[in-house]
Amino acid sequence: MVLTVFAGIADFERSLIVERTSAGRIAAKARGIRFGPHPSLGAEQIEHARQLIQQAGKPVAEVAKLLGVHRSTLYRALDSPPPHHAEPAP
């Protein structure tokens, strides 16, 4: 009997924790907070890697070592579309 009551209280407390956590994440996203790891490569580094691979003919493994990332990280970055820059309105 007592264990059943404790289990009910624990379940209720867990639901409160989940609710508060969810509300906190939503509020943080509204403030512009980004979750997850920081990107390993910036846009300039990705563009530099593209130039080295396409124009200079360097192997991907060599470029990845130069940038200090794994080959698969560089492949993922190269597969992603380049960021679009907003054109100024006339």
VMD Tcl script that draws the C-alpha trace (Angstrom):
set ca {
  {0.00 0.00 0.00}
  {2.71 2.45 1.00}
  {4.80 1.51 -2.04}
  {1.84 2.16 -4.32}
  {1.48 5.66 -2.88}
  {5.22 6.30 -3.29}
  {5.06 5.06 -6.89}
  {2.18 7.43 -7.62}
  {4.05 10.37 -6.08}
  {7.20 9.49 -8.06}
  {5.21 9.26 -11.29}
  {3.58 12.62 -10.62}
  {6.95 14.22 -9.80}
  {8.43 12.79 -12.99}
  {5.63 14.28 -15.06}
  {6.28 17.68 -13.45}
  {9.98 17.42 -14.28}
  {9.22 16.56 -17.92}
  {6.77 19.46 -18.17}
  {9.26 21.98 -16.72}
  {12.07 20.71 -18.91}
  {9.92 20.97 -22.02}
  {8.84 24.50 -21.13}
  {12.47 25.49 -20.53}
  {13.59 24.10 -23.90}
  {10.78 25.93 -25.71}
  {11.68 29.19 -23.94}
  {15.36 28.75 -24.77}
  {14.60 28.12 -28.44}
  {12.44 31.25 -28.50}
  {15.47 33.20 -27.21}
  {17.56 31.79 -30.06}
  {19.58 29.24 -28.10}
  {20.88 26.39 -30.28}
  {21.09 22.89 -28.86}
  {23.69 20.29 -29.76}
  {27.38 20.41 -30.53}
  {28.97 23.38 -32.20}
  {29.79 22.94 -35.91}
  {33.34 21.71 -36.47}
  {33.78 23.71 -39.66}
  {32.75 27.22 -40.54}
  {31.44 28.34 -43.91}
  {34.84 29.76 -44.92}
  {36.59 26.50 -44.04}
  {34.08 24.47 -46.05}
  {34.53 26.75 -49.06}
  {38.32 26.53 -48.71}
  {38.05 22.73 -48.59}
  {35.90 22.73 -51.75}
  {38.51 24.81 -53.56}
  {41.36 22.57 -52.44}
  {39.53 19.42 -53.54}
  {38.05 20.68 -56.81}
  {40.67 23.11 -58.07}
  {43.92 21.92 -56.49}
  {43.01 18.24 -56.76}
  {43.93 17.45 -53.15}
  {42.58 14.19 -51.67}
  {39.74 14.55 -49.15}
  {41.77 12.77 -46.46}
  {44.59 15.30 -46.80}
  {42.23 18.29 -46.66}
  {40.46 16.81 -43.63}
  {43.80 16.38 -41.86}
  {44.73 19.96 -42.75}
  {41.47 21.23 -41.20}
  {41.76 18.96 -38.16}
  {38.56 16.98 -38.73}
  {37.70 13.43 -39.72}
  {37.07 12.56 -43.38}
  {33.41 11.78 -42.70}
  {32.93 15.20 -41.07}
  {34.35 16.86 -44.16}
  {32.19 14.75 -46.49}
  {29.05 15.74 -44.51}
  {30.04 19.41 -44.68}
  {30.70 19.19 -48.42}
  {27.35 17.48 -49.01}
  {25.46 20.26 -47.27}
  {24.39 23.09 -49.58}
  {26.40 26.30 -49.31}
  {24.65 29.05 -47.32}
  {22.69 31.55 -49.38}
  {23.56 35.16 -48.92}
  {20.68 37.60 -48.96}
  {20.76 39.84 -51.98}
  {20.30 43.56 -51.29}
  {16.96 44.92 -52.39}
  {17.13 47.46 -55.27}
}
mol new
graphics top color blue
foreach p $ca { graphics top sphere $p radius 0.5 }
foreach p [lrange $ca 0 end-1] q [lrange $ca 1 end] { graphics top cylinder $p $q radius 0.2 }
display resetview
